[in-house]
């Protein structure tokens, strides 16, 4: 973009011959994968929270016994502690099935698509959006993390004109 920030991030530049539609499609595939990563995180939260609750039942049963309610302590231990969350499954089995059936195949497909269609360069859509939205010369709008322009040079208000900005939701060109 300009000489003050070391130039564009070459690792995230579109390889020659890759079309706008391919970049857009890979961006959509990446977004779906990121959403799946979040869903998987929620699944692991479900797994850990359920396990924590199950272990807390031991404390609840012990306290019920100490409070003189052995029948309730027994009910907690026999009816809920260690119970399957769906027929035949504890949460770790749900996590394993999700990983094997959905997550790992999706992750492999996404990596293969980026390797074959974009020369292994990921996040091209986002990188092009970043380039379109950066302000030339602004110290907090550098192209790459390894370049830090001197503070106070080029920031808005110091004579630089802001770069043209893409409208949100507009695919990069």
C-alpha distance (Angstrom), angle and dihedral (degrees) to the residues before:
residue distance angle dihedral
X1 . . .
X2 3.83 . .
X3 3.78 140.4 .
X4 3.80 93.5 -108.4
X5 3.79 95.4 69.7
X6 3.80 103.1 40.9
X7 3.78 96.2 -105.5
X8 3.78 133.2 -88.3
X9 3.78 125.5 -23.1
X10 3.82 99.2 -99.4
X11 3.83 93.0 -167.0
X12 3.80 88.0 64.5
X13 3.79 99.9 40.7
X14 3.76 119.2 118.4
X15 3.80 112.0 -102.3
X16 3.79 115.7 -121.2
X17 3.78 113.2 -83.4
X18 3.82 97.0 23.1
X19 3.81 108.3 130.2
X20 3.79 129.2 -137.5
X21 3.82 89.5 -112.9
X22 3.82 91.2 53.3
X23 3.81 91.2 50.7
X24 3.80 89.8 47.8
X25 3.81 91.9 47.6
X26 3.81 92.5 48.7
X27 3.82 88.8 47.5
X28 3.78 89.5 54.1
X29 3.81 91.2 46.9
X30 3.81 89.3 49.8
X31 3.81 91.4 49.5
X32 3.81 90.2 51.4
X33 3.82 89.8 49.7
X34 3.81 91.4 49.4
X35 3.81 89.6 50.5
X36 3.80 89.0 50.2
X37 3.82 89.3 51.0
X38 3.80 88.4 55.1
X39 3.82 91.7 47.4
X40 3.80 89.3 50.4
X41 3.80 89.5 51.2
X42 3.79 89.5 53.6
X43 3.78 89.4 49.3
X44 3.81 89.9 53.4
X45 3.82 88.9 47.9
X46 3.81 88.6 52.8
X47 3.81 89.0 49.4
X48 3.81 94.4 49.3
X49 3.80 95.6 41.4
X50 3.79 92.3 49.5
X51 3.81 90.5 48.6
X52 3.80 91.7 48.7
X53 3.80 90.7 50.0
X54 3.81 91.0 49.1
X55 3.80 91.4 52.2
X56 3.82 90.6 47.3
X57 3.80 88.2 57.9
X58 3.82 87.9 70.9
X59 3.80 89.1 60.3
X60 3.81 91.8 45.4
X61 3.82 91.3 51.5
X62 3.81 91.8 48.4
X63 3.81 91.4 49.8
X64 3.80 91.5 48.0
X65 3.81 88.9 53.4
X66 3.81 91.5 48.5
X67 3.81 89.7 48.7
X68 3.80 90.4 55.5
X69 3.80 98.9 -101.7
X70 3.81 104.3 115.6
X71 3.80 92.9 154.2
X72 3.81 90.8 59.0
X73 3.79 91.6 45.3
X74 3.80 88.3 53.8
X75 3.80 92.0 48.4
X76 3.82 91.3 51.7
X77 3.80 91.4 49.8
X78 3.79 97.5 44.5
X79 3.80 101.6 35.3
X80 3.81 104.2 37.7
X81 3.83 113.4 8.7
X82 3.80 108.8 94.9
X83 3.79 93.5 1.9
X84 3.81 120.7 154.3
X85 3.82 112.1 -105.4
X86 3.80 90.9 -145.8
X87 3.81 123.9 8.6
X88 3.80 109.4 -60.5
X89 3.81 95.2 -6.1
X90 3.74 139.2 104.1
X91 3.79 115.1 -167.0
X92 3.82 94.1 -98.0
X93 3.80 88.3 61.5
X94 3.80 91.0 51.8
X95 3.82 90.0 50.3
X96 3.81 91.4 48.8
X97 3.81 92.6 48.1
X98 3.82 91.5 48.4
X99 3.79 91.8 49.2
X100 3.80 94.4 47.2
X101 3.80 97.8 39.5
X102 3.80 102.7 38.1
X103 3.80 119.0 -1.2
X104 3.83 102.5 52.1
X105 3.83 95.2 43.2
X106 3.82 90.3 48.2
X107 3.82 92.2 47.5
X108 3.82 91.2 49.8
X109 3.82 91.9 48.4
X110 3.81 92.7 49.7
X111 3.83 92.2 49.5
X112 3.82 91.7 47.0
X113 3.82 92.0 50.0
X114 3.82 92.2 51.2
X115 3.82 91.1 45.9
X116 3.80 94.6 49.8
X117 3.79 102.1 34.4
X118 3.83 101.7 34.4
X119 3.79 104.8 25.3
X120 3.79 91.0 -105.6
X121 3.79 93.4 -58.9
X122 3.77 108.4 137.3
X123 3.78 130.8 -161.6
X124 3.81 94.1 26.3
X125 3.80 91.9 149.9
X126 3.81 91.9 53.8
X127 3.82 92.8 42.7
X128 3.79 90.9 54.0
X129 3.79 90.9 46.0
X130 3.82 88.6 51.8
X131 3.81 91.2 51.6
X132 3.81 90.8 50.2
X133 3.81 91.9 50.1
X134 3.83 101.5 42.7
X135 3.81 120.7 109.0
X136 3.80 112.2 -129.7
X137 3.78 112.6 -112.3
X138 3.81 96.0 1.5
X139 3.82 109.3 138.0
X140 3.80 92.2 -136.8
X141 3.80 94.7 48.9
X142 3.80 100.2 63.9
X143 3.79 118.0 148.3
X144 3.80 96.0 -130.5
X145 3.81 135.8 30.4
X146 3.83 92.6 -124.8
X147 3.82 93.6 63.9
X148 3.78 121.7 77.3
X149 3.81 114.6 175.2
X150 3.78 117.6 -151.8
X151 3.80 112.6 -83.7
X152 3.76 116.7 -107.7
X153 3.79 94.5 28.6
X154 3.71 116.8 106.2
X155 3.78 100.1 -5.0
X156 3.80 115.1 137.4
X157 3.76 108.5 -83.1
X158 3.81 90.8 39.1
X159 3.79 97.2 85.4
X160 3.84 99.9 -80.8
X161 3.74 120.9 126.1
X162 3.79 115.3 -136.6
X163 3.79 115.5 -109.7
X164 3.77 118.3 -110.2
X165 3.78 108.7 -87.3
X166 3.76 128.2 -142.5
X167 3.77 116.4 -124.8
X168 3.82 112.0 -106.1
X169 3.77 109.4 -92.6
X170 3.79 93.4 22.4
X171 3.80 111.0 129.2
X172 3.80 114.0 -123.0
X173 3.76 115.7 -102.3
